Amino acid sequence: MDVVRIILAILLPPLGVFLQVGLGLHFWINILLTLLGYIPGIIHAIWIIAKK
C-alpha cells in the first residue's frame, strides 16, 4: 500500500498525505507547501509516508 501512496504523493502530494494521516496538521502543512511550490509538497509527502 505504501507504493500506491508514494505514487499518489508524486502526482498529488496532499492526497498521499491524506491517505496516510487524514485531516491532521501534516495534511494542512502539505497543502501549504504544495501551493508554495510543487517540489516541497512532494518531498514533504514522501517524508510523511516513509516515516510511518
C-alpha positions in Angstrom: 0.0 0.0 0.0 2.9 2.4 0.6 3.9 2.1 -3.1 0.4 3.4 -4.1 0.7 6.2 -1.5 4.1 7.3 -2.9 2.8 7.3 -6.4 -0.2 9.4 -5.4 2.2 11.7 -3.4 4.2 12.3 -6.6 1.1 13.0 -8.6 -0.9 14.9 -6.0 1.0 15.3 -2.7 -1.9 16.3 -0.4 -3.8 13.1 -1.4 -0.8 10.9 -0.4 -0.6 12.6 3.0 -4.3 12.5 3.5 -4.3 8.7 2.9 -1.5 8.4 5.5 -2.6 10.7 8.3 -6.0 12.0 7.5 -7.0 15.6 8.0 -4.3 16.3 10.6 -1.6 19.0 10.8 0.6 17.4 8.3 -2.1 17.5 5.7 -2.5 21.2 6.0 1.2 21.8 6.0 1.4 19.8 2.8 -1.3 21.8 1.2 0.6 25.0 2.0 3.9 23.5 0.8 2.3 22.3 -2.4 0.8 25.8 -3.1 4.1 27.4 -2.4 6.0 25.0 -4.7 5.1 21.6 -6.1 8.5 20.0 -5.2 8.4 20.9 -1.5 5.0 19.4 -1.3 6.3 16.1 -2.9 9.3 16.0 -0.6 7.1 16.5 2.5 4.5 13.9 1.4 7.2 11.2 0.7 8.8 12.0 4.0 5.5 11.6 5.9 4.7 8.3 4.1 8.2 6.9 4.6 8.3 7.9 8.2 5.4 5.7 9.3 
